[in-house]
Amino acid sequence: MFLLFLLIPLLASTIGSIVGAGGGVIIKPVLDMLGVMPVKTLSFCSGCAVLSMSVASLIRGRNDDVKLDLKVSTSLATGAVFGGIIGKDLLELTANAFETESMLGAMQSILLAVTMVIVIIYICIKSKVRSMNIKNALVSVVIGLLLGAISSYVGIGGGPLNVAVLLFFFGMDAKTAAKNSIFIIVFSQLASIFMCLFTHTVPEFSWFYLILMSVGGILGAMLGNWISKRIDNRAVEFLLKLLTLFVAIISVINAINYLN
């Protein structure tokens, strides 16, 4: 069983680092489906693994040809930090409102499935939709705020939603959007984790499993960076479509299991 906590984050982070999804968008729903730990514990451990992967991915790819747009990404990351705090607070309020954790898990799964469907639809029609090229820093912060809140609430660290926003609102190509998405994920996950520490809401967890997941995230980031250098934007978009479809299906299955 313990190998799952290494291999799933490894695979998830490999794909996540290529498409800018971080890995949490795979780690959480897959482990959720397996029922290996409570929802809140899984969200926290998944967030730590995503943070490890994101930092490793940025360090590994610091000298490649794909560059960060620091003006856009910093504004989005600033908003995402505060959004992550809001999302975590909303998650706590929601958890307290539900009688059982199963209801919380079902709601998170449904919201994640809806989010992924929206992303899939946009990517499929992207060539027919004229992208924007927002330059206003305040607007970017507001967009980041919404991204951070949604990502933190459903426990995925941003991922495909970040990439879709960067493609549409800021006119980036797929590989540039992926790298900037990972930059944003670092800050949103840091905010989410520090919020848990500050408010003493860190759930009970196994250090052994947390370390395994984080190691898997780091190794996946290194492998994903190696692959990313050898594929083009079209391949990245194709992987993103497959990823979002997979996560949407898994999330629907999870929601059904929680409600039964």
C-alpha positions in Angstrom: 0.0 0.0 0.0 2.8 2.4 0.9 4.1 2.3 -2.7 0.9 4.0 -3.8 1.9 7.1 -1.8 5.1 7.3 -3.8 4.0 6.1 -7.3 0.8 8.1 -7.6 2.4 11.5 -6.7 5.4 10.5 -9.0 3.1 9.9 -12.0 0.8 12.8 -11.1 3.7 15.2 -10.8 5.4 14.1 -14.0 2.2 14.9 -15.9 1.5 18.0 -13.7 4.9 19.6 -14.3 4.5 19.2 -18.1 1.0 20.8 -18.3 1.3 23.1 -15.3 -1.2 21.2 -13.2 1.0 20.7 -10.2 -0.1 17.1 -9.6 -2.7 17.7 -6.9 -5.5 17.6 -9.4 -4.5 13.9 -9.9 -3.2 13.0 -6.5 -6.3 14.1 -4.5 -9.1 12.4 -6.6 -7.2 9.2 -7.1 -6.2 8.7 -3.5 -9.7 9.9 -2.6 -11.2 7.1 -4.7 -9.0 4.6 -2.9 -10.2 5.8 0.4 -6.8 5.7 2.1 -7.3 8.7 4.4 -9.8 11.3 5.5 -10.7 14.2 3.1 -9.0 17.0 5.1 -5.9 14.9 5.7 -5.7 14.1 2.0 -6.1 17.7 1.0 -3.2 18.8 3.3 -0.8 16.0 2.3 -1.6 16.5 -1.4 -0.9 20.2 -1.0 2.5 19.5 0.6 3.3 17.1 -2.3 2.3 19.7 -4.8 4.4 22.4 -3.2 7.4 20.1 -3.3 6.8 19.3 -6.9 6.3 22.9 -7.9 9.5 24.2 -6.2 11.5 21.3 -7.7 10.0 22.0 -11.2 10.9 25.7 -11.1 14.4 25.0 -9.9 15.0 22.3 -12.5 13.7 24.4 -15.3 15.2 27.8 -14.4 17.6 27.8 -17.3 15.3 26.4 -20.1 13.9 28.4 -23.0 10.4 28.9 -21.5 10.5 32.0 -19.3 8.3 33.3 -16.5 6.2 36.4 -17.1 6.9 37.7 -13.6 4.6 40.8 -13.9 1.6 38.6 -14.7 2.5 35.7 -12.5 3.4 37.8 -9.5 0.1 39.6 -9.6 -1.8 36.3 -10.0 0.2 34.7 -7.2 -0.5 37.7 -4.9 -4.2 37.2 -5.5 -3.9 33.5 -5.2 -2.2 33.8 -1.7 -5.2 35.6 -0.3 -7.6 33.5 -2.3 -6.0 30.4 -0.8 -6.7 31.7 2.7 -10.3 32.4 1.8 -10.7 29.0 0.2 -9.3 27.3 3.3 -11.6 29.2 5.6 -14.6 28.4 3.5 -13.6 24.7 3.5 -13.5 24.7 7.3 -16.9 26.4 7.5 -18.3 23.9 5.0 -16.8 21.0 6.9 -18.4 22.2 10.2 -21.7 22.6 8.4 -21.9 19.1 7.1 -22.9 16.2 9.4 -20.5 13.8 7.8 -17.2 14.0 6.0 -18.7 12.0 3.2 -20.9 15.0 2.3 -17.9 17.3 2.2 -16.0 14.8 0.0 -19.0 14.5 -2.4 -19.3 18.3 -2.7 -15.6 18.7 -3.4 -15.7 16.0 -6.0 -18.7 17.5 -7.8 -17.1 21.0 -7.8 -13.8 19.5 -9.1 -15.7 17.6 -11.9 -17.5 20.8 -13.0 -14.3 22.8 -13.0 -12.6 20.2 -15.1 -15.5 20.1 -17.6 -15.3 23.9 -18.0 -11.5 23.6 -18.7 -12.0 20.8 -21.2 -14.6 22.8 -23.1 -12.4 25.8 -23.3 -9.3 23.9 -24.5 -11.3 22.1 -27.2 -12.7 25.4 -28.6 -9.6 27.5 -27.8 -8.7 27.9 -31.5 -12.1 29.5 -32.1 -12.0 31.8 -29.1 -10.1 35.0 -29.2 -7.8 35.2 -26.1 -7.4 38.4 -24.1 -4.1 40.0 -23.2 -4.7 41.6 -19.8 -2.1 44.0 -18.6 -3.8 45.6 -15.6 -2.2 44.4 -12.4 -5.3 44.9 -10.3 -7.4 42.8 -12.6 -4.7 40.1 -12.5 -4.8 40.2 -8.7 -8.6 39.7 -8.7 -8.3 36.8 -11.1 -5.6 35.3 -8.9 -7.8 35.7 -5.9 -10.6 33.7 -7.5 -8.1 31.1 -8.7 -6.6 30.7 -5.2 -10.0 30.4 -3.5 -11.3 27.8 -5.9 -8.1 25.8 -5.9 -7.8 25.8 -2.1 -11.4 24.9 -1.6 -11.4 21.8 -3.8 -7.8 20.9 -2.7 -6.1 20.7 -6.0 -3.5 23.5 -5.9 -4.6 25.2 -9.1 -3.6 23.1 -12.0 -5.6 23.0 -15.2 -7.7 25.9 -14.1 -4.6 28.1 -13.8 -3.4 27.1 -17.3 -6.8 27.8 -18.8 -6.9 31.2 -17.3 -3.4 32.0 -18.5 -4.2 30.8 -22.0 -7.5 32.9 -22.2 -6.9 36.0 -20.2 -3.2 36.5 -20.8 -2.7 35.0 -24.3 0.1 32.6 -23.4 1.1 29.5 -25.3 0.7 26.1 -23.5 4.3 25.7 -22.3 4.6 29.2 -21.1 1.2 28.9 -19.3 2.4 25.7 -17.7 5.5 27.2 -16.2 3.7 30.3 -15.0 0.9 28.1 -13.5 3.5 26.2 -11.4 4.9 29.6 -10.2 1.4 30.6 -9.0 0.9 27.1 -7.4 4.0 27.6 -5.2 2.5 30.7 -3.6 -1.1 29.5 -3.3 0.1 26.2 -1.7 2.4 28.0 0.7 -0.5 30.3 1.8 -2.8 27.3 2.3 -0.3 25.4 4.4 0.7 28.4 6.5 -3.0 29.1 7.1 -3.4 25.6 8.5 -0.4 26.0 10.8 -1.4 29.5 11.9 -5.0 28.5 12.7 -4.0 25.1 14.2 -6.2 23.3 11.8 -3.5 20.9 10.5 -5.2 17.4 10.4 -3.6 14.3 11.8 -1.3 12.7 9.2 1.5 10.2 8.9 4.9 11.7 8.4 6.0 8.6 6.5 3.2 9.0 4.0 3.7 12.7 3.7 7.5 12.3 3.0 6.7 9.5 0.4 4.3 11.8 -1.4 6.7 14.7 -1.3 9.6 12.6 -2.7 7.3 11.4 -5.4 6.4 14.9 -6.2 10.1 16.0 -6.5 11.0 13.0 -8.7 8.0 13.6 -10.9 9.0 17.2 -11.4 12.4 16.2 -12.5 11.1 13.6 -15.0 8.4 16.0 -16.2 10.9 18.8 -16.9 13.0 16.4 -18.9 10.0 15.3 -21.0 8.7 18.9 -21.5 11.9 19.9 -23.2 11.3 17.3 -25.8 7.7 18.0 -26.8 5.9 21.0 -28.3 2.9 23.2 -27.4 0.4 20.9 -29.2 1.5 17.9 -27.2 1.2 19.8 -24.0 -2.4 20.8 -24.9 -3.2 17.2 -25.8 -1.9 16.0 -22.4 -3.9 18.7 -20.7 -7.1 17.5 -22.4 -6.5 13.9 -21.3 -5.7 15.0 -17.8 -8.8 17.1 -17.3 -11.0 14.4 -18.8 -9.5 11.7 -16.5 -9.9 13.9 -13.4 -13.5 14.8 -14.3 -14.4 11.1 -14.6 -12.6 10.1 -11.3 -14.3 13.0 -9.5 -17.8 11.9 -10.7 -17.0 8.4 -9.5 -15.8 9.7 -6.1 -19.0 11.8 -5.7 -21.2 8.8 -6.4 -19.2 6.7 -3.9 -19.5 9.4 -1.2 -23.2 9.7 -1.7 -23.9 6.0 -1.6 
